[in-house]
Amino acid sequence: MSEYVECYENLKAAVVKLAVDDYRRALIRLRRHPKDTNALHTKNECELFFCKGIEMYSDMDGEMLISGIQERVRREYNEQRATK
């Protein structure tokens, strides 16, 4: 793989990782503050990216990615509540 192709692939992976991190943070924020407009906007933008834009960056299934992140946040939230 050429150096340029490798850099391009790394950039694409970084874009997806950033969207996943942003989505996860927005979901966590919305659990605590359901009417937070910034978190709602971020959540909606990330879901749009996962459903309509991710194919430019990855061969992942956006719907499955959304479900997986939501389940992870739900599980972490429940675990955190159980320890309190």
PDB file of N, CA, C and O in Angstrom:
ATOM      1  N   MET A   1       0.846  -1.164   0.000  1.00  0.00           N
ATOM      2  CA  MET A   1       0.000   0.000   0.000  1.00  0.00           C
ATOM      3  C   MET A   1       0.898   1.236   0.000  1.00  0.00           C
ATOM      4  O   MET A   1       1.866   1.318   0.756  1.00  0.00           O
ATOM      5  N   SER A   2       0.563   2.176  -0.849  1.00  0.00           N
ATOM      6  CA  SER A   2       1.403   3.364  -0.919  1.00  0.00           C
ATOM      7  C   SER A   2       1.201   4.237   0.320  1.00  0.00           C
ATOM      8  O   SER A   2       0.203   4.127   1.032  1.00  0.00           O
ATOM      9  N   GLU A   3       2.156   5.082   0.541  1.00  0.00           N
ATOM     10  CA  GLU A   3       2.122   5.965   1.703  1.00  0.00           C
ATOM     11  C   GLU A   3       0.880   6.850   1.687  1.00  0.00           C
ATOM     12  O   GLU A   3       0.274   7.087   2.732  1.00  0.00           O
ATOM     13  N   TYR A   4       0.496   7.342   0.503  1.00  0.00           N
ATOM     14  CA  TYR A   4      -0.663   8.223   0.391  1.00  0.00           C
ATOM     15  C   TYR A   4      -1.966   7.476   0.663  1.00  0.00           C
ATOM     16  O   TYR A   4      -2.865   8.004   1.317  1.00  0.00           O
ATOM     17  N   VAL A   5      -2.061   6.268   0.168  1.00  0.00           N
ATOM     18  CA  VAL A   5      -3.265   5.467   0.398  1.00  0.00           C
ATOM     19  C   VAL A   5      -3.394   5.151   1.884  1.00  0.00           C
ATOM     20  O   VAL A   5      -4.492   5.216   2.438  1.00  0.00           O
ATOM     21  N   GLU A   6      -2.302   4.815   2.523  1.00  0.00           N
ATOM     22  CA  GLU A   6      -2.322   4.521   3.952  1.00  0.00           C
ATOM     23  C   GLU A   6      -2.761   5.747   4.751  1.00  0.00           C
ATOM     24  O   GLU A   6      -3.550   5.625   5.687  1.00  0.00           O
ATOM     25  N   CYS A   7      -2.259   6.920   4.391  1.00  0.00           N
ATOM     26  CA  CYS A   7      -2.649   8.157   5.072  1.00  0.00           C
ATOM     27  C   CYS A   7      -4.141   8.425   4.883  1.00  0.00           C
ATOM     28  O   CYS A   7      -4.829   8.837   5.817  1.00  0.00           O
ATOM     29  N   TYR A   8      -4.629   8.191   3.681  1.00  0.00           N
ATOM     30  CA  TYR A   8      -6.052   8.384   3.379  1.00  0.00           C
ATOM     31  C   TYR A   8      -6.904   7.424   4.203  1.00  0.00           C
ATOM     32  O   TYR A   8      -7.934   7.826   4.745  1.00  0.00           O
ATOM     33  N   GLU A   9      -6.499   6.187   4.303  1.00  0.00           N
ATOM     34  CA  GLU A   9      -7.236   5.195   5.092  1.00  0.00           C
ATOM     35  C   GLU A   9      -7.232   5.576   6.579  1.00  0.00           C
ATOM     36  O   GLU A   9      -8.245   5.429   7.263  1.00  0.00           O
ATOM     37  N   ASN A  10      -6.104   6.058   7.067  1.00  0.00           N
ATOM     38  CA  ASN A  10      -6.018   6.500   8.467  1.00  0.00           C
ATOM     39  C   ASN A  10      -6.941   7.685   8.728  1.00  0.00           C
ATOM     40  O   ASN A  10      -7.572   7.768   9.782  1.00  0.00           O
ATOM     41  N   LEU A  11      -7.016   8.596   7.767  1.00  0.00           N
ATOM     42  CA  LEU A  11      -7.896   9.756   7.900  1.00  0.00           C
ATOM     43  C   LEU A  11      -9.358   9.320   7.919  1.00  0.00           C
ATOM     44  O   LEU A  11     -10.144   9.820   8.724  1.00  0.00           O
ATOM     45  N   LYS A  12      -9.724   8.399   7.046  1.00  0.00           N
ATOM     46  CA  LYS A  12     -11.102   7.905   7.024  1.00  0.00           C
ATOM     47  C   LYS A  12     -11.459   7.238   8.353  1.00  0.00           C
ATOM     48  O   LYS A  12     -12.551   7.449   8.880  1.00  0.00           O
ATOM     49  N   ALA A  13     -10.554   6.444   8.886  1.00  0.00           N
ATOM     50  CA  ALA A  13     -10.800   5.780  10.171  1.00  0.00           C
ATOM     51  C   ALA A  13     -10.938   6.814  11.293  1.00  0.00           C
ATOM     52  O   ALA A  13     -11.764   6.646  12.190  1.00  0.00           O
ATOM     53  N   ALA A  14     -10.145   7.867  11.246  1.00  0.00           N
ATOM     54  CA  ALA A  14     -10.211   8.907  12.274  1.00  0.00           C
ATOM     55  C   ALA A  14     -11.549   9.650  12.225  1.00  0.00           C
ATOM     56  O   ALA A  14     -12.094  10.017  13.265  1.00  0.00           O
ATOM     57  N   VAL A  15     -12.071   9.869  11.030  1.00  0.00           N
ATOM     58  CA  VAL A  15     -13.372  10.539  10.889  1.00  0.00           C
ATOM     59  C   VAL A  15     -14.462   9.690  11.537  1.00  0.00           C
ATOM     60  O   VAL A  15     -15.296  10.213  12.278  1.00  0.00           O
ATOM     61  N   VAL A  16     -14.462   8.397  11.267  1.00  0.00           N
ATOM     62  CA  VAL A  16     -15.467   7.500  11.847  1.00  0.00           C
ATOM     63  C   VAL A  16     -15.307   7.439  13.360  1.00  0.00           C
ATOM     64  O   VAL A  16     -16.301   7.480  14.085  1.00  0.00           O
ATOM     65  N   LYS A  17     -14.079   7.343  13.846  1.00  0.00           N
ATOM     66  CA  LYS A  17     -13.843   7.281  15.290  1.00  0.00           C
ATOM     67  C   LYS A  17     -14.333   8.551  15.978  1.00  0.00           C
ATOM     68  O   LYS A  17     -14.922   8.482  17.057  1.00  0.00           O
ATOM     69  N   LEU A  18     -14.098   9.691  15.373  1.00  0.00           N
ATOM     70  CA  LEU A  18     -14.553  10.952  15.951  1.00  0.00           C
ATOM     71  C   LEU A  18     -16.079  10.994  16.002  1.00  0.00           C
ATOM     72  O   LEU A  18     -16.647  11.450  16.994  1.00  0.00           O
ATOM     73  N   ALA A  19     -16.746  10.530  14.957  1.00  0.00           N
ATOM     74  CA  ALA A  19     -18.210  10.496  14.952  1.00  0.00           C
ATOM     75  C   ALA A  19     -18.733   9.562  16.045  1.00  0.00           C
ATOM     76  O   ALA A  19     -19.706   9.886  16.725  1.00  0.00           O
ATOM     77  N   VAL A  20     -18.095   8.419  16.212  1.00  0.00           N
ATOM     78  CA  VAL A  20     -18.496   7.477  17.269  1.00  0.00           C
ATOM     79  C   VAL A  20     -18.318   8.125  18.639  1.00  0.00           C
ATOM     80  O   VAL A  20     -19.212   8.041  19.481  1.00  0.00           O
ATOM     81  N   ASP A  21     -17.187   8.763  18.870  1.00  0.00           N
ATOM     82  CA  ASP A  21     -16.926   9.424  20.158  1.00  0.00           C
ATOM     83  C   ASP A  21     -17.924  10.550  20.417  1.00  0.00           C
ATOM     84  O   ASP A  21     -18.429  10.689  21.531  1.00  0.00           O
ATOM     85  N   ASP A  22     -18.209  11.355  19.392  1.00  0.00           N
ATOM     86  CA  ASP A  22     -19.170  12.450  19.533  1.00  0.00           C
ATOM     87  C   ASP A  22     -20.565  11.911  19.834  1.00  0.00           C
ATOM     88  O   ASP A  22     -21.274  12.452  20.683  1.00  0.00           O
ATOM     89  N   TYR A  23     -20.957  10.849  19.141  1.00  0.00           N
ATOM     90  CA  TYR A  23     -22.278  10.253  19.335  1.00  0.00           C
ATOM     91  C   TYR A  23     -22.407   9.706  20.755  1.00  0.00           C
ATOM     92  O   TYR A  23     -23.420   9.917  21.422  1.00  0.00           O
ATOM     93  N   ARG A  24     -21.384   9.010  21.202  1.00  0.00           N
ATOM     94  CA  ARG A  24     -21.392   8.433  22.546  1.00  0.00           C
ATOM     95  C   ARG A  24     -21.505   9.529  23.597  1.00  0.00           C
ATOM     96  O   ARG A  24     -22.295   9.407  24.533  1.00  0.00           O
ATOM     97  N   ARG A  25     -20.732  10.587  23.456  1.00  0.00           N
ATOM     98  CA  ARG A  25     -20.790  11.700  24.411  1.00  0.00           C
ATOM     99  C   ARG A  25     -22.164  12.372  24.400  1.00  0.00           C
ATOM    100  O   ARG A  25     -22.681  12.748  25.452  1.00  0.00           O
ATOM    101  N   ALA A  26     -22.755  12.522  23.210  1.00  0.00           N
ATOM    102  CA  ALA A  26     -24.080  13.135  23.111  1.00  0.00           C
ATOM    103  C   ALA A  26     -25.132  12.270  23.809  1.00  0.00           C
ATOM    104  O   ALA A  26     -26.004  12.790  24.505  1.00  0.00           O
ATOM    105  N   LEU A  27     -25.049  10.955  23.624  1.00  0.00           N
ATOM    106  CA  LEU A  27     -26.008  10.064  24.280  1.00  0.00           C
ATOM    107  C   LEU A  27     -25.874  10.118  25.796  1.00  0.00           C
ATOM    108  O   LEU A  27     -26.874  10.121  26.514  1.00  0.00           O
ATOM    109  N   ILE A  28     -24.654  10.162  26.274  1.00  0.00           N
ATOM    110  CA  ILE A  28     -24.419  10.260  27.717  1.00  0.00           C
ATOM    111  C   ILE A  28     -24.986  11.573  28.245  1.00  0.00           C
ATOM    112  O   ILE A  28     -25.656  11.593  29.277  1.00  0.00           O
ATOM    113  N   ARG A  29     -24.724  12.646  27.554  1.00  0.00           N
ATOM    114  CA  ARG A  29     -25.236  13.962  27.965  1.00  0.00           C
ATOM    115  C   ARG A  29     -26.766  13.966  27.986  1.00  0.00           C
ATOM    116  O   ARG A  29     -27.375  14.523  28.899  1.00  0.00           O
ATOM    117  N   LEU A  30     -27.383  13.346  26.983  1.00  0.00           N
ATOM    118  CA  LEU A  30     -28.845  13.320  26.906  1.00  0.00           C
ATOM    119  C   LEU A  30     -29.469  12.468  28.007  1.00  0.00           C
ATOM    120  O   LEU A  30     -30.610  12.713  28.399  1.00  0.00           O
ATOM    121  N   ARG A  31     -28.756  11.491  28.503  1.00  0.00           N
ATOM    122  CA  ARG A  31     -29.275  10.707  29.636  1.00  0.00           C
ATOM    123  C   ARG A  31     -29.434  11.600  30.863  1.00  0.00           C
ATOM    124  O   ARG A  31     -30.391  11.463  31.625  1.00  0.00           O
ATOM    125  N   ARG A  32     -28.500  12.500  31.038  1.00  0.00           N
ATOM    126  CA  ARG A  32     -28.527  13.387  32.203  1.00  0.00           C
ATOM    127  C   ARG A  32     -29.364  14.641  31.961  1.00  0.00           C
ATOM    128  O   ARG A  32     -29.998  15.163  32.877  1.00  0.00           O
ATOM    129  N   HIS A  33     -29.358  15.116  30.716  1.00  0.00           N
ATOM    130  CA  HIS A  33     -30.039  16.364  30.352  1.00  0.00           C
ATOM    131  C   HIS A  33     -30.792  16.154  29.035  1.00  0.00           C
ATOM    132  O   HIS A  33     -30.299  16.539  27.975  1.00  0.00           O
ATOM    133  N   PRO A  34     -31.984  15.547  29.093  1.00  0.00           N
ATOM    134  CA  PRO A  34     -32.712  15.157  27.872  1.00  0.00           C
ATOM    135  C   PRO A  34     -33.061  16.298  26.921  1.00  0.00           C
ATOM    136  O   PRO A  34     -33.314  16.053  25.742  1.00  0.00           O
ATOM    137  N   LYS A  35     -33.082  17.523  27.400  1.00  0.00           N
ATOM    138  CA  LYS A  35     -33.462  18.652  26.539  1.00  0.00           C
ATOM    139  C   LYS A  35     -32.271  19.479  26.068  1.00  0.00           C
ATOM    140  O   LYS A  35     -32.449  20.566  25.518  1.00  0.00           O
ATOM    141  N   ASP A  36     -31.078  18.980  26.276  1.00  0.00           N
ATOM    142  CA  ASP A  36     -29.866  19.693  25.854  1.00  0.00           C
ATOM    143  C   ASP A  36     -29.850  19.795  24.327  1.00  0.00           C
ATOM    144  O   ASP A  36     -29.675  18.792  23.635  1.00  0.00           O
ATOM    145  N   THR A  37     -30.031  21.000  23.812  1.00  0.00           N
ATOM    146  CA  THR A  37     -30.148  21.178  22.355  1.00  0.00           C
ATOM    147  C   THR A  37     -28.845  20.871  21.624  1.00  0.00           C
ATOM    148  O   THR A  37     -28.876  20.362  20.503  1.00  0.00           O
ATOM    149  N   ASN A  38     -27.711  21.168  22.232  1.00  0.00           N
ATOM    150  CA  ASN A  38     -26.437  20.857  21.573  1.00  0.00           C
ATOM    151  C   ASN A  38     -26.239  19.352  21.447  1.00  0.00           C
ATOM    152  O   ASN A  38     -25.805  18.858  20.406  1.00  0.00           O
ATOM    153  N   ALA A  39     -26.559  18.629  22.515  1.00  0.00           N
ATOM    154  CA  ALA A  39     -26.429  17.170  22.487  1.00  0.00           C
ATOM    155  C   ALA A  39     -27.415  16.561  21.497  1.00  0.00           C
ATOM    156  O   ALA A  39     -27.074  15.618  20.783  1.00  0.00           O
ATOM    157  N   LEU A  40     -28.636  17.092  21.449  1.00  0.00           N
ATOM    158  CA  LEU A  40     -29.628  16.603  20.479  1.00  0.00           C
ATOM    159  C   LEU A  40     -29.154  16.832  19.045  1.00  0.00           C
ATOM    160  O   LEU A  40     -29.303  15.966  18.183  1.00  0.00           O
ATOM    161  N   HIS A  41     -28.589  17.997  18.808  1.00  0.00           N
ATOM    162  CA  HIS A  41     -28.077  18.311  17.467  1.00  0.00           C
ATOM    163  C   HIS A  41     -26.940  17.364  17.086  1.00  0.00           C
ATOM    164  O   HIS A  41     -26.911  16.832  15.976  1.00  0.00           O
ATOM    165  N   THR A  42     -26.010  17.158  18.007  1.00  0.00           N
ATOM    166  CA  THR A  42     -24.888  16.256  17.743  1.00  0.00           C
ATOM    167  C   THR A  42     -25.386  14.842  17.484  1.00  0.00           C
ATOM    168  O   THR A  42     -24.927  14.185  16.549  1.00  0.00           O
ATOM    169  N   LYS A  43     -26.316  14.371  18.297  1.00  0.00           N
ATOM    170  CA  LYS A  43     -26.897  13.035  18.127  1.00  0.00           C
ATOM    171  C   LYS A  43     -27.516  12.893  16.741  1.00  0.00           C
ATOM    172  O   LYS A  43     -27.267  11.911  16.042  1.00  0.00           O
ATOM    173  N   ASN A  44     -28.317  13.868  16.352  1.00  0.00           N
ATOM    174  CA  ASN A  44     -28.985  13.807  15.041  1.00  0.00           C
ATOM    175  C   ASN A  44     -27.988  13.860  13.884  1.00  0.00           C
ATOM    176  O   ASN A  44     -28.134  13.134  12.900  1.00  0.00           O
ATOM    177  N   GLU A  45     -26.984  14.713  14.004  1.00  0.00           N
ATOM    178  CA  GLU A  45     -25.974  14.815  12.953  1.00  0.00           C
ATOM    179  C   GLU A  45     -25.181  13.512  12.814  1.00  0.00           C
ATOM    180  O   GLU A  45     -24.897  13.067  11.703  1.00  0.00           O
ATOM    181  N   CYS A  46     -24.834  12.916  13.935  1.00  0.00           N
ATOM    182  CA  CYS A  46     -24.085  11.656  13.902  1.00  0.00           C
ATOM    183  C   CYS A  46     -24.937  10.537  13.311  1.00  0.00           C
ATOM    184  O   CYS A  46     -24.442   9.735  12.519  1.00  0.00           O
ATOM    185  N   GLU A  47     -26.209  10.476  13.687  1.00  0.00           N
ATOM    186  CA  GLU A  47     -27.084   9.450  13.134  1.00  0.00           C
ATOM    187  C   GLU A  47     -27.244   9.621  11.631  1.00  0.00           C
ATOM    188  O   GLU A  47     -27.280   8.635  10.894  1.00  0.00           O
ATOM    189  N   LEU A  48     -27.339  10.858  11.173  1.00  0.00           N
ATOM    190  CA  LEU A  48     -27.408  11.120   9.733  1.00  0.00           C
ATOM    191  C   LEU A  48     -26.128  10.651   9.045  1.00  0.00           C
ATOM    192  O   LEU A  48     -26.183  10.032   7.982  1.00  0.00           O
ATOM    193  N   PHE A  49     -24.993  10.940   9.642  1.00  0.00           N
ATOM    194  CA  PHE A  49     -23.713  10.480   9.091  1.00  0.00           C
ATOM    195  C   PHE A  49     -23.655   8.961   9.044  1.00  0.00           C
ATOM    196  O   PHE A  49     -23.262   8.389   8.028  1.00  0.00           O
ATOM    197  N   PHE A  50     -24.042   8.299  10.135  1.00  0.00           N
ATOM    198  CA  PHE A  50     -23.979   6.839  10.184  1.00  0.00           C
ATOM    199  C   PHE A  50     -24.917   6.200   9.163  1.00  0.00           C
ATOM    200  O   PHE A  50     -24.607   5.143   8.614  1.00  0.00           O
ATOM    201  N   CYS A  51     -26.056   6.832   8.906  1.00  0.00           N
ATOM    202  CA  CYS A  51     -27.041   6.239   7.995  1.00  0.00           C
ATOM    203  C   CYS A  51     -26.811   6.608   6.533  1.00  0.00           C
ATOM    204  O   CYS A  51     -27.155   5.835   5.639  1.00  0.00           O
ATOM    205  N   LYS A  52     -26.236   7.777   6.284  1.00  0.00           N
ATOM    206  CA  LYS A  52     -26.143   8.230   4.895  1.00  0.00           C
ATOM    207  C   LYS A  52     -24.739   8.575   4.416  1.00  0.00           C
ATOM    208  O   LYS A  52     -24.521   8.689   3.210  1.00  0.00           O
ATOM    209  N   GLY A  53     -23.791   8.742   5.314  1.00  0.00           N
ATOM    210  CA  GLY A  53     -22.479   9.198   4.889  1.00  0.00           C
ATOM    211  C   GLY A  53     -21.333   8.250   5.180  1.00  0.00           C
ATOM    212  O   GLY A  53     -20.242   8.390   4.628  1.00  0.00           O
ATOM    213  N   ILE A  54     -21.583   7.297   6.037  1.00  0.00           N
ATOM    214  CA  ILE A  54     -20.476   6.444   6.492  1.00  0.00           C
ATOM    215  C   ILE A  54     -19.891   5.596   5.365  1.00  0.00           C
ATOM    216  O   ILE A  54     -18.720   5.219   5.421  1.00  0.00           O
ATOM    217  N   GLU A  55     -20.692   5.292   4.346  1.00  0.00           N
ATOM    218  CA  GLU A  55     -20.184   4.421   3.280  1.00  0.00           C
ATOM    219  C   GLU A  55     -18.992   5.031   2.533  1.00  0.00           C
ATOM    220  O   GLU A  55     -18.246   4.312   1.870  1.00  0.00           O
ATOM    221  N   MET A  56     -18.813   6.333   2.636  1.00  0.00           N
ATOM    222  CA  MET A  56     -17.643   6.975   2.020  1.00  0.00           C
ATOM    223  C   MET A  56     -16.379   6.720   2.834  1.00  0.00           C
ATOM    224  O   MET A  56     -15.267   6.869   2.327  1.00  0.00           O
ATOM    225  N   TYR A  57     -16.553   6.333   4.105  1.00  0.00           N
ATOM    226  CA  TYR A  57     -15.436   6.196   5.012  1.00  0.00           C
ATOM    227  C   TYR A  57     -15.174   4.773   5.475  1.00  0.00           C
ATOM    228  O   TYR A  57     -14.063   4.438   5.887  1.00  0.00           O
ATOM    229  N   SER A  58     -16.208   3.938   5.403  1.00  0.00           N
ATOM    230  CA  SER A  58     -16.089   2.604   5.967  1.00  0.00           C
ATOM    231  C   SER A  58     -17.127   1.681   5.341  1.00  0.00           C
ATOM    232  O   SER A  58     -18.087   2.138   4.720  1.00  0.00           O
ATOM    233  N   ASP A  59     -16.924   0.388   5.509  1.00  0.00           N
ATOM    234  CA  ASP A  59     -17.922  -0.561   5.038  1.00  0.00           C
ATOM    235  C   ASP A  59     -18.810  -1.040   6.195  1.00  0.00           C
ATOM    236  O   ASP A  59     -19.502  -2.051   6.078  1.00  0.00           O
ATOM    237  N   MET A  60     -18.781  -0.311   7.299  1.00  0.00           N
ATOM    238  CA  MET A  60     -19.617  -0.643   8.455  1.00  0.00           C
ATOM    239  C   MET A  60     -21.082  -0.372   8.142  1.00  0.00           C
ATOM    240  O   MET A  60     -21.414   0.485   7.323  1.00  0.00           O
ATOM    241  N   ASP A  61     -21.948  -1.120   8.812  1.00  0.00           N
ATOM    242  CA  ASP A  61     -23.387  -0.900   8.736  1.00  0.00           C
ATOM    243  C   ASP A  61     -23.730   0.183   9.753  1.00  0.00           C
ATOM    244  O   ASP A  61     -23.589  -0.025  10.958  1.00  0.00           O
ATOM    245  N   GLY A  62     -24.176   1.327   9.273  1.00  0.00           N
ATOM    246  CA  GLY A  62     -24.453   2.456  10.151  1.00  0.00           C
ATOM    247  C   GLY A  62     -25.525   2.187  11.181  1.00  0.00           C
ATOM    248  O   GLY A  62     -25.397   2.605  12.332  1.00  0.00           O
ATOM    249  N   GLU A  63     -26.593   1.487  10.783  1.00  0.00           N
ATOM    250  CA  GLU A  63     -27.675   1.164  11.722  1.00  0.00           C
ATOM    251  C   GLU A  63     -27.172   0.265  12.848  1.00  0.00           C
ATOM    252  O   GLU A  63     -27.523   0.461  14.012  1.00  0.00           O
ATOM    253  N   MET A  64     -26.357  -0.710  12.500  1.00  0.00           N
ATOM    254  CA  MET A  64     -25.798  -1.594  13.524  1.00  0.00           C
ATOM    255  C   MET A  64     -24.844  -0.839  14.443  1.00  0.00           C
ATOM    256  O   MET A  64     -24.791  -1.099  15.645  1.00  0.00           O
ATOM    257  N   LEU A  65     -24.099   0.090  13.875  1.00  0.00           N
ATOM    258  CA  LEU A  65     -23.184   0.906  14.669  1.00  0.00           C
ATOM    259  C   LEU A  65     -23.964   1.746  15.676  1.00  0.00           C
ATOM    260  O   LEU A  65     -23.586   1.824  16.845  1.00  0.00           O
ATOM    261  N   ILE A  66     -25.047   2.371  15.229  1.00  0.00           N
ATOM    262  CA  ILE A  66     -25.901   3.159  16.125  1.00  0.00           C
ATOM    263  C   ILE A  66     -26.418   2.287  17.261  1.00  0.00           C
ATOM    264  O   ILE A  66     -26.335   2.664  18.430  1.00  0.00           O
ATOM    265  N   SER A  67     -26.951   1.122  16.914  1.00  0.00           N
ATOM    266  CA  SER A  67     -27.491   0.213  17.931  1.00  0.00           C
ATOM    267  C   SER A  67     -26.422  -0.224  18.925  1.00  0.00           C
ATOM    268  O   SER A  67     -26.674  -0.286  20.128  1.00  0.00           O
ATOM    269  N   GLY A  68     -25.246  -0.521  18.426  1.00  0.00           N
ATOM    270  CA  GLY A  68     -24.163  -0.952  19.295  1.00  0.00           C
ATOM    271  C   GLY A  68     -23.717   0.132  20.263  1.00  0.00           C
ATOM    272  O   GLY A  68     -23.467  -0.141  21.437  1.00  0.00           O
ATOM    273  N   ILE A  69     -23.617   1.352  19.777  1.00  0.00           N
ATOM    274  CA  ILE A  69     -23.200   2.462  20.643  1.00  0.00           C
ATOM    275  C   ILE A  69     -24.283   2.736  21.685  1.00  0.00           C
ATOM    276  O   ILE A  69     -23.980   2.948  22.859  1.00  0.00           O
ATOM    277  N   GLN A  70     -25.550   2.731  21.253  1.00  0.00           N
ATOM    278  CA  GLN A  70     -26.644   2.957  22.192  1.00  0.00           C
ATOM    279  C   GLN A  70     -26.656   1.887  23.284  1.00  0.00           C
ATOM    280  O   GLN A  70     -26.844   2.199  24.460  1.00  0.00           O
ATOM    281  N   GLU A  71     -26.458   0.640  22.899  1.00  0.00           N
ATOM    282  CA  GLU A  71     -26.450  -0.452  23.876  1.00  0.00           C
ATOM    283  C   GLU A  71     -25.283  -0.298  24.845  1.00  0.00           C
ATOM    284  O   GLU A  71     -25.439  -0.518  26.046  1.00  0.00           O
ATOM    285  N   ARG A  72     -24.130   0.073  24.336  1.00  0.00           N
ATOM    286  CA  ARG A  72     -22.960   0.262  25.198  1.00  0.00           C
ATOM    287  C   ARG A  72     -23.202   1.377  26.216  1.00  0.00           C
ATOM    288  O   ARG A  72     -22.887   1.226  27.396  1.00  0.00           O
ATOM    289  N   VAL A  73     -23.762   2.496  25.754  1.00  0.00           N
ATOM    290  CA  VAL A  73     -24.049   3.621  26.649  1.00  0.00           C
ATOM    291  C   VAL A  73     -25.094   3.208  27.679  1.00  0.00           C
ATOM    292  O   VAL A  73     -24.961   3.539  28.858  1.00  0.00           O
ATOM    293  N   ARG A  74     -26.124   2.493  27.254  1.00  0.00           N
ATOM    294  CA  ARG A  74     -27.165   2.025  28.164  1.00  0.00           C
ATOM    295  C   ARG A  74     -26.577   1.107  29.242  1.00  0.00           C
ATOM    296  O   ARG A  74     -26.882   1.241  30.426  1.00  0.00           O
ATOM    297  N   ARG A  75     -25.729   0.176  28.803  1.00  0.00           N
ATOM    298  CA  ARG A  75     -25.095  -0.761  29.739  1.00  0.00           C
ATOM    299  C   ARG A  75     -24.198  -0.018  30.737  1.00  0.00           C
ATOM    300  O   ARG A  75     -24.258  -0.282  31.938  1.00  0.00           O
ATOM    301  N   GLU A  76     -23.372   0.906  30.247  1.00  0.00           N
ATOM    302  CA  GLU A  76     -22.487   1.673  31.126  1.00  0.00           C
ATOM    303  C   GLU A  76     -23.295   2.510  32.118  1.00  0.00           C
ATOM    304  O   GLU A  76     -22.931   2.617  33.289  1.00  0.00           O
ATOM    305  N   TYR A  77     -24.378   3.094  31.648  1.00  0.00           N
ATOM    306  CA  TYR A  77     -25.224   3.909  32.505  1.00  0.00           C
ATOM    307  C   TYR A  77     -25.848   3.060  33.617  1.00  0.00           C
ATOM    308  O   TYR A  77     -25.871   3.462  34.780  1.00  0.00           O
ATOM    309  N   ASN A  78     -26.349   1.889  33.243  1.00  0.00           N
ATOM    310  CA  ASN A  78     -26.954   0.995  34.228  1.00  0.00           C
ATOM    311  C   ASN A  78     -25.926   0.483  35.235  1.00  0.00           C
ATOM    312  O   ASN A  78     -26.220   0.382  36.426  1.00  0.00           O
ATOM    313  N   GLU A  79     -24.748   0.167  34.772  1.00  0.00           N
ATOM    314  CA  GLU A  79     -23.686  -0.274  35.667  1.00  0.00           C
ATOM    315  C   GLU A  79     -23.288   0.835  36.638  1.00  0.00           C
ATOM    316  O   GLU A  79     -23.049   0.592  37.821  1.00  0.00           O
ATOM    317  N   GLN A  80     -23.223   2.031  36.122  1.00  0.00           N
ATOM    318  CA  GLN A  80     -22.852   3.174  36.957  1.00  0.00           C
ATOM    319  C   GLN A  80     -23.923   3.417  38.018  1.00  0.00           C
ATOM    320  O   GLN A  80     -23.592   3.713  39.166  1.00  0.00           O
ATOM    321  N   ARG A  81     -25.179   3.299  37.657  1.00  0.00           N
ATOM    322  CA  ARG A  81     -26.275   3.501  38.611  1.00  0.00           C
ATOM    323  C   ARG A  81     -26.290   2.397  39.660  1.00  0.00           C
ATOM    324  O   ARG A  81     -26.619   2.645  40.820  1.00  0.00           O
ATOM    325  N   ALA A  82     -25.936   1.182  39.259  1.00  0.00           N
ATOM    326  CA  ALA A  82     -25.954   0.049  40.186  1.00  0.00           C
ATOM    327  C   ALA A  82     -24.869   0.167  41.252  1.00  0.00           C
ATOM    328  O   ALA A  82     -25.019  -0.368  42.350  1.00  0.00           O
ATOM    329  N   THR A  83     -23.787   0.858  40.940  1.00  0.00           N
ATOM    330  CA  THR A  83     -22.685   0.985  41.898  1.00  0.00           C
ATOM    331  C   THR A  83     -22.906   2.140  42.867  1.00  0.00           C
ATOM    332  O   THR A  83     -22.164   2.278  43.840  1.00  0.00           O
ATOM    333  N   LYS A  84     -23.897   2.958  42.621  1.00  0.00           N
ATOM    334  CA  LYS A  84     -24.153   4.106  43.511  1.00  0.00           C
ATOM    335  C   LYS A  84     -25.031   3.721  44.651  1.00  0.00           C
ATOM    336  O   LYS A  84     -25.348   4.559  45.496  1.00  0.00           O
TER     337      LYS A  84
END
